[in-house]
Amino acid sequence: FLVLGLCVLSISTFAEGNIKNGETIANAECLACHGQGGNSATAMFPKLAGLGEKYLLKQLLDIKNAGANSDPKKPKRPIAEMTGLLDAKTDQQLKDLAAYYAAQNIQLSGAKELKVQVNSGDKVDGLKLGARVYRAGNLETGVPACTGCHSPRGLGNAPAGFPRVSGQFADYIEKQLRAFRAGDRTNDGETMVMREVAKHMSDAEIIAVSNFISGLH
């Protein structure tokens, strides 16, 4: 058992991404959109810094699989801005990119004061609503708390593949929640965990929790 364990450990060690190689690729090909160290300057392109190696690798593989040589048996995540950019990348290069970005520190976007209109027509404090949804969900409509997967501080669970969300652009988070709710983004696994969460969320809850998360730390 000890020998077997060492063999497995050795295999997993060699299978990990190389941060240095990932940095070289990122600086040559990803810098213009995703910024230095994965901290992009605009919500059009998500921050990649510190999202977790397992999560990042899955997204890179899914984006690549949405290209011309897609495998229908594997999950895919089509992104117009990424079309063709990963087609020629090997799995090892994608592992290297994931390892590099996972090792970087994210720069917080910061939440803002806002009012959101709930289904009754009333306008409520968006920060308070966002905090309540993130920490406690909505029992009446079946929305679970975000803390279960993404942690109370929004740091995620890297080994489980749940990404860090704190500090991400509010507009980007909102876009992803809406995509999950509409069924336009489907690479959340067979359990459809994010689609099941988002389908019960109102527009006000999506806007509020996205804003709250962007300033969570």
N, C-alpha and C positions, 0 to 999 in steps of 0.2 A: 504493500500500500504506500509506503514511504517513497519507493522508487517511482511508482506510478504517479504519485502526487508531484514529485519533482519534474517528471516528464511533462505533465500537464502545465505546471508552472512555467517550464521552459518554453513550451509551445505558445502559451498566452503572452509571454514576455516578448518573443520575437514577432508576435502578431500585432503588437501595439504600434501606434503611430509614432513617427519621429518628429519631434517638435521643430528641430532645426530645419529639416527638409520642408516641413509644412510652412515655416516662416518664409523660406525662399520662394515657394509657390505663391503664397499669399501676397507677398510684396511685389511679385512680378505680374500677377494676374487678377488679384481680388481687391487691391488697394483702392482703386478708383471709385468703386461702389460701396465697399464695406468699411473703408477707412483704415487708419493705422491701428493695428492690434484688434481689428474687428469692431471698432467703435465708429460706425458710419455717422455722417453729418446730417442725414435726412431720413425721415420715416419711410421714404420710398424703398430704402434698403435696410433690412433689420440689422441690429447689433448682433454679432456672433460671439463676442467675448464672453467667456465664462459660462456658456450655455450647457456644458457637459459633453464629454467626448462621445459617449454612446449615442446621445440624442443627435449631435451634429453629424456623426457618421451616417446614421439612418437617413437623415434629411438629404445629405449629399448623394447617397446611394439611390434614394427614391427620386431625386431630381434627375440624376443620370438616367435612370430607368424610364423616365418619361420622354427620353429622346428617340432618335430614329431607330435605335436598336433595342427598343423596349421589350421586356419579357412580360407577357400578359399574366404570368403566374406570380410576379413580384409586385409589391406595392409601388405606386408611382406618385410623384408630386409635380405636375407640370407648372412651371413658372416662366412666363413669357420672357422676362429679362434674363433668365438663365439658359434659354434655348441654345443648345449646342456647346455650351461652355465646358461641360463636364464629359462630353461624349468620348474624348480621347484619354481621359484620366483613368489610370489603373486603380484598383481597389486600394493598393498600398498608398498611392498618392492621396487618395481621399482620406485614408486613415491618418496620414501625416497632417493634412489640413485640419482635420477634426481635433487632433492632439494639440496643434498649435493654438487654435482659437479657444479651446477649452482652458488652456493655461493662462489666458489673458484676463485682465481685470476690466469689467464693464464700467462705463461711466454712466451714472444715473441721469435719466432724462428729467425727472422731477414732475410731480403732480401739480395741478393747478386748481384754484377755486372755481367751481362751476355749478350751475343749476341744471337738473335734468327733469324732463317731463315724464311722469309715470303714466300708466294706463288710465288712471282716473282723470287725468288732465292737470293734476296738481304739479307744481314745480318744487322739487325738493333739493336738499343739499347733496350734490353729487359725491363729494368726498365721504360723507357719512354713509351714503348708500353703497358706495364702492367698498368701503371697509367692512360693512355688514355682510355683503355678498361674499367677499373674499374669505372672511373669517367664519361665517356661519351659514352661508348659502341662503336658500329660500325654501323653507320647509313646505310651505303651501303649494308651491309649483314644482317641487322636486329637484331644485337646483342644489347640488352638494357644495360644501365649502371647498374652496380652492386649496386650502392649507393641507388637505389630505395628501395631495400629490406634489404640490409646489412648495410646501413647508410654510410655517408662519411668517417667515421673513422673505419668502419668494425666491429662496435659493435653489429650489428644486430638489431632486434626488438623482444625482448623476449615475450611480450604479443601476438604478431602475430605468434610466432613460427618460426621466421627467425633467424637462429643462428649467433652468433658472428663468424667471420672468421679471423679477424686480429690475428696474432700470431700463427696461425695453421701451421703445417709443409707444405711447398710448395709441396713436393712429394705427400702428402696425398690429398691436394686440387686438384692437377692435376689428381690423380687417380679417384677421385669422378666425376670431370668434364668429364673425358673420359668415365666413366661408364654411366653417364647420357646421353652423346652423343650417345653412342652405344646402349642404351636401356637396359643395364645390371642392372642398378639401376632404380627402378620404383616407389619408395615410396614417390614421391614428390606431391602426391594428384591428384585429377581428372583433375585439370587445367594443370598438367604436366609442371609446371612453370620452373623447372630446365632443363627438357628435351628440352623444347622449346628454352631456352637460349643456352644450350650447342650445340644443333644440328647445329647452325649457326657459331660456333666458329672454327677457324683454329687451327692446332697444335701449331703454334707460339703464338697465342693469349692465348691459354690455359696455355702454359708454362710460358708466360710473366705475366699474371694476377695472377697466382698461386704464383709466386715468389714475386710479388709486395705485395700481401695480407699478406704474411708471415711476412713482416716487417712493416705493416701498424699499426699505433697507434695514 
